[in-house]
Amino acid sequence: MAIPYEFGYEKPLTLEEAIQLLGKHGKNARVLAGGTDLANEVKQGFRVPEVLIDIKGIDSLRKIEIIDDRLHIGALVTFNEILESKAVQDNAYILYEAAGLVASNGVRNRATMVGNICSAVACMDSAAPLLVHDATIHCLSVDGQRDVTVQKWFVDNRKTAIGEKELVTHVSIPIPKLKYAGAYQKMMRYSGEDLSQANVGVLLFSDGKCNVAFGSVGPIPKRSPKLEAFIKEKGINSQSIADAKEMISKIIAPITDVRATKEYRMHMTKVMFERAINTAVERLKKPKLITKK
Amino acid sequence: MEEYKFIGKSAIRVDGKEKVSGAALYTDDLEFGPDLLYAEIVEGPHAHAMILSIDTSEAEKVPEVLAVVTGKDFPYNFGLYMKDRFIFAQDRVRFFGEQIAAVVARTPQAAKKAAKLVKVSYAPLPKVLSPIDAVKKNADLIHPDLENYEHVPWFFPKPKSNIAHHRKIRKGNVDQGFKDADYVLEDTYEVPRYSHCAIEYHAAVAKYDHSGRLTVWASSQSPHTQRNLFANALAPLGLKHNDVRVIAPHVGGGFGSKAGVTMEIIAAAVAMKVQGHPVKVLWNREREFYNTYQRLGVVAKLKIGVKKDGRITALHHELFWDAGAYVEYGANVVNAVGLSAIGPYKVENASIDSYCIYTNLPPGGPYRGFGYSEFLFGLESHMDRIAKHLGIDPIEIRRRNAIKEGDLTAYGAHMNPNGLLQAIDAVEKEIKWSEKLKSSNPDIAIGKGFSLFWKAPAMPPNASSSCFLKMNEDASINLLVSGMDLGQGFLTVMAQIAAEILSVPTSKIRTENPDTDRNPYEWQTVASHITWGCGNAVKKAAIDARDQIFDLIARTNFLPKDMLYLEDEKVKCKSDPSFELALRDFVINGIQMEDGTFKGGPIIGRGSFMPEYTSTNANPETSQGGHPNVHYTVGAAAAIIEIDKQTGKVKVKKIVEAVDCGKALNPSLVDGQIVGGIMQGISTVLYEDMKFDHRGKMLNPNFTDYKIPTALDVPDEIIPIIIEVAQPDGPFGARGMGEHTMIPVAPMIANAIDNALGIRIKTMPITAEKICLEILKKEKE
């Protein structure tokens, strides 16, 4: 498809070069990694930058590694690379589960997880897993390194806490010391590739702590401390799940759009919450599986 | 039973290797050299508005732009059955996204840039977005000039209204029929618009050269009909039919969307303004949705009366079609349904009113099934509900009412031979209808559903096909036809027919997509008529060639012609077993006589076919008296589904479908049509959900939000069943079956949902969301 808009193109080969370019162009630049969101926006003239900074030449951003009890995922790591990573499967299974539901195989070959949370479209799949895992987003600019917790990362639909001159280099996830298990549920209109109309992430620990995140049911994905405290206090049983489902009505505020009505989104979020928590309970029973390094 | 060597065998597709290897070229793949220009369209941002002015001056200044054209350049009407369409909007825009102007430039970038600079001022008009609103008193008129449009004699437009056509059936005594009924069920069913979703976009390249001829390369189901419409529409510019040439490369899916003429006329017209240059018009996915054809939407009011034993005493079917802004093709969908909306049943007393209604939505047109999927959704839902009320098995009620050979159709003609009862029996057995199923998971409900289907080709009474068959030195054959292989395997089947008559294997027969200069006339590849219609033409051409061969042998070898036959590419003689002569020895160079002279010459077969018993002459108030349809194809289908009661999600476990194709010329291609049709049916009932906003703008013209199934959504099991009750005038008994296969799916799934949950859904699509909200509503009650 022809692009009738003009823009500059830079391809730095080092991190240093990249942040210098971002320092120079700031908000007039956009960073190109997988490009699966960006290319569409440029083609449609929706957000055309003066200059595209293509970071695909910076190999150091293409790594998944475990450093000091944290799982690091670089800015160029694609969803299919996440799916192929034993480190992710062992230490953040819920992220692996969510990655398998992102778009189609072809898109997953290109799309990156960091790009997903930088585009920050409300229906993204990466947010709920990162939220329940208390991930940190690591930003770099000419002014130095800055770390942002995932809780503070999402500001609004398509808006994050990233600075104009900043590049996200990687995301890191603390590897829990306790035994834990997670589950991800995504509401889709069919079995093929779809953008989630709602999603739920649950991470359950052996001490009864339970992290819960809701995605695609508001401008930003979010955790619910109130719900988490309730589960921790009451334990997991049919009554507490029923009560927690009632609480969800007040926690999320889904909208009606071309993909689904708010009524169905609300209902499905409750069903998915129940299914996710039951799955997590089952998974926690299995002998595990705390892999380190 | 006659033994065939090539017919009834699953011959390998002649186009298979080329396509699966990726070597096949489609219109957008063709190279046209450095003179190629690109056209970009300026679209109207209103569903209904007057065009006050168009200023192209800024666009013309963009470098590399050669021409900017508007409706003023082409003040011509065109259309297949009614000339109500324009190349570019004239004084009025009638749907959101309609083409207003085009920019022609050396690059697509320049054309796009310039298109954004065309300034159009509009005076918006009140818009009509539903057929029910459009027929209200004082509704705004979308075509104030309706009465002036030329149309085929079987249409009945109502001047000064939005009704472009009204097909009426009046048969028997309907009032008495309802009085005689023990039970009458009346309800309304709604089926919205759908999109074809062919994977290949519409594409057309046109060149008006310095010899004065217009060549159009187009992704097409209808090369000759396109040539006819181009020549007619552009006749004021001096074109004759033989000046126009349409070349049709491979097609990446049609489903009706590439029949007739839509965007191709833009390429043809624009090329006339830049003589010597080929001009490419390439649609994108968005325009595939809102500016080709869409399947028409319908609101169907249905009333059926029955006796206690389930026998139908009367039927009244009123259909209000949302036909869109232009109905030049879509009005015939309305007509076809008007003639057939009794379904495959014997109904003595029937009245049908099928209204073609203009709305300010994209033009409605042909789509696989041609209206039958739409009305059978209601009718087959209705039959299930009646059976349930009477306590009769849903299959039994259909068996009791099934139409049989010789029964009268709604318009009073006799029903053709058919295997409807065999299809019912075969499906009932294969699906194990009486077996009760229950899931061990309390969240899962299991349901079974059943549906019949029928459909006739909807064609002008004189729609025809023809064929040239050229034999070569080695007895290989070039078979020239103008039907299109749309993926159904048409070319392969034509080769099989010629092979059977001439004993030349299909591997030695080359059939390719047409060029209207070289290949003989074909009406269109639509209506599931092509195997039957073009197949008859091919058979005639092959018999013509065979006659020439036998004549030659008879006069050179002094053998009785009626004793000659062909076998293994040789002429043999029943009365003289010692005689045999290979075709390759004479089909081009003739047969040398003792005196050294030669007799014969190249064997060239010719066949043309037109049904000579069809007629649309009928009383417009009753539709009695004519014979508009050549035949009906019938069948039955059943499904087993699982529903997740918490989410409303449907998983189709098994589908069985039996279709009476008269004779399956290539059984594996028939199976392919059944599987493909079932998937398209599943798609329309469960997933596809077209949405418009209050402005009449389509909200989901993309596969992000308009869902068609993937491999993950295919049922666990699909069982195709072939029934063969020969069609007397079909080639080897064959009749069409391509479109039919999707028709039963929607009502069958609706019936299965009711069977599983006791919830009757009367509007399509039946998405998981719709089912789930209905379950929640029922739980509250």
Contacts between the chains, C-beta under 8 A, distances in Angstrom:
chain1	res1	chain2	res2	distance
A	1	B	284	6.8
A	2	B	38	8.0
A	2	B	107	7.3
A	2	B	108	3.6
A	2	B	109	5.0
A	2	B	112	6.0
A	3	B	109	7.1
A	4	B	108	7.9
A	4	B	109	4.8
A	4	B	110	8.0
A	4	B	112	3.9
A	4	B	113	4.7
A	4	B	116	7.7
A	189	B	687	6.5
A	189	B	707	5.3
A	189	B	767	7.0
A	189	B	768	7.0
A	190	B	686	7.3
A	190	B	687	5.3
A	190	B	707	5.5
A	190	B	709	6.3
A	190	B	710	7.3
A	190	B	712	7.7
A	190	B	713	5.3
A	191	B	710	6.8
A	191	B	712	3.8
A	191	B	713	5.0
A	192	B	707	7.3
A	192	B	709	6.6
A	192	B	710	3.1
A	192	B	711	7.8
A	192	B	712	5.4
A	192	B	713	6.1
A	193	B	710	7.0
A	194	B	707	7.2
A	195	B	704	6.5
A	258	B	691	5.4
A	258	B	699	4.9
A	258	B	700	5.2
A	258	B	705	5.2
A	259	B	705	6.1
A	260	B	769	5.9
A	261	B	769	6.7
A	261	B	773	7.7
A	263	B	773	6.5
A	264	B	769	4.5
A	264	B	772	6.2
A	264	B	773	6.3
A	267	B	772	6.6
A	267	B	773	8.0
A	267	B	776	6.6
A	268	B	647	6.4
A	268	B	772	7.7
A	271	B	646	4.8
A	271	B	647	6.0
